[in-house]
Amino acid sequence: KKKEAKSTSKLPFAIGETEEGCDIFSGRWVRDELTRPLYEESECPYIQPQLTCQEHGRPDKEYQKWRWQPYGCDLPRFNATLMLESLRGKRMMFVGDSLNRGQYVSMVCLLHRILPPNAKSLKSSIDQSLTVFRAKDYNATIEFNWAPFLLESNSDNAIVHRVDDRMVKKGSINKHGKNWKGVDVLVFNTYLWWMTGRKMKFLKGKGSFKDEKKDIEELTTEDAYRVAMKSMLKWVRKNMDRNKTRVFFTSMSPLHIKSQEWGGEPGGNCYNETTLIEDPNYWGSENKNIMQVIVEEFGKSKYPITFLNITQLSSYRKDAHTSIYKKQWSPLTPEQLANPISYADCVHWCLPGLQDTWNELLFTKLFYPG
């Protein structure tokens, strides 16, 4: 009877379990010249130029040669064939901001290599809010939906979204949610866009962001984030079938914008950083209150959501950011060029690199849930 009960509660896509007592998010980085990187930058045509660090002059490849090793067990090797076979006739979608898009592109790079050239395609909508990679022989899609707050916001234009006065609409999850219906594996993230340093504005009622007079409510970052989590969890409960679908949430991606946090020189950031942070207890300036909100709200959820806790393991990787080695959005000034620290991107990550590990963890939790 016990066996019977266990088999009926098996999560969709699961083919085994993580070794008992093993927390795959607790471990250390080990150097691996043999199996890293999992693909070459030059062989994946889908990486956007903001993430191609080698092409933009990064002199070293050390950041590509680290493998995550949990303390209590080994991660199963990423198996592109198994992933595509499991997605046959199905849809996988990443929903969130540019960090989630990086994880999405990493997944596409990991999968596309086993497909012949005429058996795959990648297309974006005109406004780039929806990108779809299609594995034709498998009738499978891996998709990305730009929704930095998950809720409707004034930053929803995937091309022009640099809005200083960010504003979110209450009760608006269905604006993006209509894109998520019918998806079999859903991977959410939202964090960075909430971190404005000031209160978050919520548009109330039926108003528009373009209205001159708006009915606005201001909430603290934590309270605003809680509204989004509650909305997302409610949407998942109402729209997803726990017997067929899996929902993941990727935790906050750490920044490395203040080198003093890891004992570096004042005024520095991730620029010129090529080594890892060795302190196993290191924690940067990431908002622990946000983590607490996630713990509390996910704890109440009746729908099983798999939490990908990438924050701590990524926080050691000050070496893995795009830094200055990327396509710039606008031409650099002479002042910037004279001081590379001023324009180093310490938010996004080079590909191949750290985000491939996030997908190895996603792969593990999809097929071998604990």
N, C-alpha and C positions, 0 to 999 in steps of 0.2 A: 504494500500500500504506500509505503514511504517513497519507493521508487516511482510509483505511478504519479504521486502528487508532484514529485520533482519534475517529471517529464512534461506534465501539463503546464508547469510554470516556466518552462524554458523560453527564453527570450527569442524573438525572431532573429534569424541569421546565425545564432549561436551554434557552434560545432563542438565546443568543449568549454572548459572553464580555466581561469587563471589558477595557478597553483595556490592551494589554500594558504592563507596568511601572508601572501605576497602583495605588497602595495607597489604597483608598477610605476607610480609617480615618485617614489622614494628611492634614490639611488645616487649614482655618480657618473660623470662623463669619462669615458675611456678612449684613448687614442686608437684609431683603427685604420690602418693603411690598406688593409685587404678589402674590406667591403664598403668603404666610404670613398667618394660620395655614391649615393644610390643611382645617380645618373649624372651626365655632364651638362653644364649650362648650355653648351653649344648644340647639344642634340635635342633640346626641348624648345621648339619654336614658339611655345605658348607663354613663356615668361615675359611679363611686361618690362619695358626698359627701365622702370624704376627699381627693378630687383636684379638686373643682370650686372653683378659687381665686377666680374672678370672683364666683360666687354667694355666696362667703363673705367678700366685701368687699375683695379685692385691688384697690388703686386704679389700678394701671398694667397695660398689656397689652404692654409692651416685650418681655417674655420669650417672647412668641408669634411674634416677627417676625424670628427668626434662621434662616438656612438653612446647612446644612453644605456646604462647598465643598472637595472633595479638591484637592490641589495639581496632580495630573497629569491629571485628567479631570473630566467632569461626571457627577453621579449621574443615572440615568434617572428621569424623572418617575414618581411612584407612580401605577399604573394599576389602579384597583379592578376594572374589567371584566376585564382580563387575569388578575388574581389569582383572581377568582371563576370565570372560565371554566376556569382551570387546576386549580381545586379541585372542579370539577364531579364529583359522585359520590364525593368524597374527604373526608378529615378532616385538619384542622390542629389541633395541640394545643400549648399553652404549659404547661410543668410547672415549678413552683418556688414562690417566695415572693411576697410582695405587690408586689415590684418587677417580677417577671415578670407578675403580674396587671395591673399598670399598662400594660405593653407589650401584653398581650392586649387590654385595653379600648381602647387606642389603635388596634389593628388592626381591632377591631369598628367603631370610629367611622369609620375610613377606608373601610370597605367598605359599611356599612349605607346610606349616602346614596344609592346607585344602586338600592336595592331599594324597591319599593312597600311601604306599611305592612303589608299583609296577607301579604307574602311573606317575612317574617322574624320570628323569635322569639328570646328569650333566657330560659333557665330554669336555675335552680340546684338541686342536690340539697338535701335538708333540712339537711344539715350543712354545706352550701356548699363541700364539698371538690371538687365538680365543677360547672362552669358551661358551658353549651352554647349558643352562638349558631348558629341555623339559617337558612341562605339557602335557602328552600324550592324555588324554581324551579331552583336549581342542584343540589339534593340534596347540599349541602355543609354541613359544620359547622366552626366555629372554637371550640375548647374550651379551658378552663383547669382544671388539676388542682393543687390545693393540696398541695405536698410540699416544705416548706422545706429539708429535708436530702436529698431524693430517696430516701434510705433511710427506713425506719420510725422514728418518733421519738415522744417524749412531747409533741411540739408539733404533732401531726398534725390536731388539731381546728381547722378553719378559722375557727371563731368564738371559741373559748376556747383560745388558744395562748400566752398570756403566761406562760411557765414559766421561773422563775429557774434552776432546776437542770436544764439541758437534757441530754437523754440520747438516744442513737441506738442502734439495734439492728444488730449485725453480721449480714451475710448476709441482709438483709431487703428487698432491692430489689424483689422480686416483690409486696410488699404494695401499692405504688403501681403497679408495672410492669404489673399486670393491666389497668389503665386505659389503658395506652399501646399495647396490642397492636392492630394493624390501622390505626394512624395513618399518614398519608402524609407529613406534614410535622411534625416534632417539634422544639420549641424549649425547651431546658432552661436553667435558671439555678439556681445555689445559691452563696451566699457569706456574706451578712450574718449568717445565723443561726449560722455557725461562729465568728464573731468575739466570743467571750464574754470574752476577756481571761484566761481560765484554761484548764486542760486540758479536753478533751472526754471525757465519759463514754460508754463503749460497753457496752451490755448484751450479755452473752455467753450462749450456749446457748439453751435454750428458755424462758427466764424471761420474766416479764411486767413492764412498768413499774410495775404496781401491787403487786408482791410486796414484802413487808416486807424480806426478805433477798434481795439481788440479787448475782449474780456480775458484777462490773464491772471493766472495764479502762480505764485513763485514757491518752489519747494527746495529744501536742502538737497544736495546731491544724493544722499542715501535715500531720502523719501521718494525722490523722483525715480531713482533706479528701482526701488521697490514697486512702484506703480508699473514699470515696464515688465518686471519679473512676474508679477501677478497676472498681467495681461497675457504674457506669453504662455504661462502655465495653463491659464483658463482656455486659451485658444487650442493648445495641444490636447487638453482633456476633451474638448468638444469635437475636434476635427480629426484626430489621429486614432487609428485602430491598433491597440496594444498587441494584438495577435499577428499583425502584419508589419508594423512599422517600428522604427527605432529613432529616438530623439537624443541628440547629444548637445552639450553646452560646453564650449571651450572657455576656460577661465581667462582672466586678464593677462594680456601680453605685457611684460615689463619694459620700462624705458630705461635707458642708461644715459641720462642727460646731465648728471652731476657726478663727476669723478670722485668728489670728496666722500661720496657714500661708500665707496669701496677702498678708501684710503689713498686715492690718487691726488694729484696736484689740484689746488683750487682753480676754478675757472675752466676745467677740462670737461670732456664728455667721452663718447665712444670713439671719437676720432683717434686714429693710430693705435687703437687697442687690438692686440692680436692674441692675448692670453685670456684664460678663463679666470673667474673669481673662485678662489680655492676654499674660502670659508663656507662650510656646509650649512651654517645657520644664517648666511647672508640674506637680507631682505631689504630691498631698496625703498623707494617712496610710494610703492603701490598701496592703494587704499584698503586697509584691512577691514574697514567698516563695510565696504562693498562685498567683500568675501563673506562677512557675517550675514548680510542681507540674503545672499545666495543660499547659504547654509539654512537659514530660517525658512525661506520661501520654498526651497526645494524639499525641505523636510516635511512640508505640509502637502506636497503634491501627491495625488493619488495615481498619477500616471508615471511609470518608471522613466526617469530621465538619467542618462549616463553623463556624469560630470568629468570632463577632461581637464584635470588639474595641471596645466602646463606652466603655472606661474613660477613656482620655486625653481624648477629645473631650467627654465629659460632665464631666470634672473642671474644665473652663473655665467651667461653667455654674452658678456659685453663685447666679445670679439666678432659676433655674428651679424651685426647690423650693417645696413647698406652704407652708412656713413656718407662719404663724399662720392662714392663709386656708383653713380646712378644717373639716369637722365633727369636733369633739373626741370622743374615746371616753368621757370622763367630764367632769362640770362642772368648770370652772376655779375655783381658789381665788382669793380677793382678792389674795393674795401673787403668784400667777402673773399675774393680770391686770395687776398693777402693774409686772410685769417680763416683757414679751413674749418676750425672749430665752430665758426659762426653759422655755417650752413650744413654741417654734418647731420644726417638723418639717423637719429638714435632711437627711432620708433620701429621702422620696418626692417625686414630681415632679408639677407642675400639668399638667392636660390641657385643651386641646391644648398641646403644648410639646415638650420635649426627646425624649420617648419616641416621638413620631411620626417623628423622625429615625432612631431605632433601627430602626423598621419600614421606612423607606426603604432602609436599609442591608441589612436582611433581604430585602426585595424585590429589590434589586440582586444579592445573592449567590444568591438562589433562581433567578433567570432569567438572570443574566449572571455566572456564577461565574468567578473568575480562574484 
